[in-house]
């Protein structure tokens, strides 16, 4: 077993003073650690009938795509506006100062799809909640949200409106 928490690099004052950033790139660069991370993120959902894994741009892609492979499911990229080449569903959401939006292809969800949403970190939960709304509007059955790291002191899981939530590591 690899101690994933020991592989995470703490970077103080990034991206601005007073923020402690949990850098997962050492985990991604560690062959055994990365394999262990993907297996542990997939394990709770192996028998859930997941047909698609949705990953949230951009760091979420690094874990969502291999989790999809591990679960023998398709992968749905959920991206910032203007990054997808085909027709898209779009969902705007509020930030502390202003708004942002997420998009996914209109043909990403098929009838009967059971979707697992995967991201690297959940902080306030706003982006994850927007992804859930986007998937719901497209007709997906969202099974759960799974993240590598939860910043528990920000209560992001509360924004998921009852969708089952799973985090490998929590920082309080």
C-alpha positions in Angstrom: 0.0 0.0 0.0 1.2 3.5 -0.9 0.6 6.3 1.6 -1.1 8.8 -0.8 -1.1 11.6 1.7 2.6 11.4 2.1 3.0 11.9 -1.7 1.0 15.1 -1.7 3.1 18.3 -1.7 1.9 21.2 0.4 2.5 24.6 -1.3 1.9 27.6 0.9 0.6 30.9 -0.5 -0.5 29.4 -3.8 -2.3 30.7 -5.9 -2.4 33.6 -3.5 -1.3 34.5 0.0 -3.0 32.6 2.8 -4.0 29.6 0.6 -2.3 26.2 1.2 -2.4 24.3 -2.1 -2.4 20.5 -2.0 -0.3 19.5 -5.1 -1.2 16.0 -6.4 1.4 16.0 -9.2 3.9 13.9 -7.1 1.1 11.3 -6.8 0.5 11.3 -10.5 4.3 11.0 -11.2 4.7 8.0 -8.8 3.8 4.8 -10.8 2.7 2.8 -7.8 1.0 5.8 -6.1 -0.9 6.7 -9.2 -2.1 3.1 -9.8 -3.1 2.9 -6.2 -5.0 6.2 -6.4 -7.0 5.1 -9.4 -7.8 1.6 -8.0 -9.0 3.2 -4.7 -11.1 5.7 -6.4 -12.8 3.0 -8.6 -13.2 0.4 -5.8 -16.5 1.7 -4.2 -18.1 1.8 -7.6 -17.1 -1.5 -9.2 -20.5 -3.1 -8.8 -22.6 0.1 -9.3 -23.3 -0.3 -13.0 -21.3 2.9 -14.0 -21.6 3.4 -17.7 -19.8 6.8 -17.9 -17.4 8.7 -15.8 -17.6 12.5 -16.0 -14.4 14.4 -15.3 -14.3 18.1 -14.5 -11.7 20.3 -16.3 -8.8 20.3 -15.9 -7.0 18.4 -13.1 -10.1 16.2 -12.7 -9.3 14.7 -16.2 -6.1 13.2 -14.8 -8.0 10.9 -12.4 -11.4 10.6 -14.1 -10.2 9.1 -17.4 -8.2 6.3 -15.8 -11.1 5.6 -13.3 -13.3 5.3 -16.4 -10.9 2.7 -17.8 -10.7 0.9 -14.5 -14.5 0.7 -14.4 -14.8 -0.2 -18.2 -16.9 2.9 -18.7 -16.9 5.8 -21.1 -15.4 9.1 -20.3 -17.2 12.5 -20.5 -15.1 15.6 -20.4 -16.9 18.5 -18.7 -15.1 21.7 -19.9 -14.9 25.4 -19.6 -16.7 27.3 -22.4 -15.4 27.2 -25.9 -13.2 24.1 -25.5 -15.5 21.5 -27.1 -15.8 21.3 -30.9 -19.4 20.0 -31.1 -22.8 21.1 -29.9 -22.9 21.6 -26.2 -25.1 21.7 -23.1 -24.1 24.7 -21.0 -24.6 25.5 -17.3 -23.6 28.8 -15.8 -22.9 29.0 -12.1 -22.0 31.7 -9.5 -18.5 32.3 -8.1 -17.6 34.5 -5.2 -17.0 37.3 -7.7 -18.9 36.8 -11.0 -20.0 33.7 -12.9 -18.5 30.9 -14.9 -19.9 28.0 -17.0 -19.3 24.4 -17.8 -20.1 22.6 -21.0 -20.4 19.0 -22.4 -21.3 17.6 -25.7 -25.0 17.2 -26.4 -24.5 13.5 -27.3 -22.4 12.7 -24.2 -25.3 11.2 -22.3 -27.4 8.3 -23.7 -30.7 7.0 -22.3 -29.9 4.8 -19.3 -26.4 6.2 -18.6 -25.3 5.9 -15.0 -22.7 8.5 -14.3 -20.0 8.8 -11.7 -18.6 12.4 -11.4 -14.9 12.4 -10.6 -12.6 15.3 -9.7 -9.3 15.8 -8.0 -10.5 18.2 -5.2 -13.7 19.5 -3.8 -13.5 22.9 -2.1 -16.7 24.9 -1.9 -18.6 22.5 -4.2 -19.7 25.1 -6.7 -18.1 23.5 -9.7 -19.2 20.0 -8.8 -22.8 21.3 -8.2 -22.8 22.9 -11.6 -21.5 19.6 -13.2 -24.4 17.7 -11.5 -26.9 20.2 -12.8 -25.5 20.0 -16.3 -25.6 16.2 -16.2 -29.1 16.2 -14.8 -30.4 18.5 -17.5 -28.9 16.2 -20.1 -30.8 13.2 -18.6 -28.0 11.4 -16.8 -28.6 9.3 -13.7 -25.8 10.6 -11.5 -24.7 7.8 -9.0 -22.2 9.7 -7.0 -19.4 12.3 -6.8 -16.0 10.9 -6.0 -12.9 13.0 -5.3 -9.3 12.4 -4.4 -9.2 15.3 -1.8 -11.9 17.0 0.1 -11.2 20.3 1.8 -13.7 19.5 4.6 -13.4 22.9 6.3 -15.1 24.4 3.2 -18.1 22.1 3.4 -18.2 21.5 -0.4 -20.2 18.2 -0.1 -23.1 20.3 1.2 -23.5 21.8 -2.2 -24.2 18.4 -3.8 -27.9 18.3 -2.8 -28.0 14.8 -1.5 -25.9 13.1 -4.2 -23.8 10.4 -2.6 -20.2 11.6 -2.0 -16.9 9.8 -1.6 -13.5 11.3 -0.8 -10.3 9.3 -0.4 -8.6 12.0 1.7 -10.1 14.8 3.8 -8.3 17.8 5.1 -10.1 19.6 7.9 
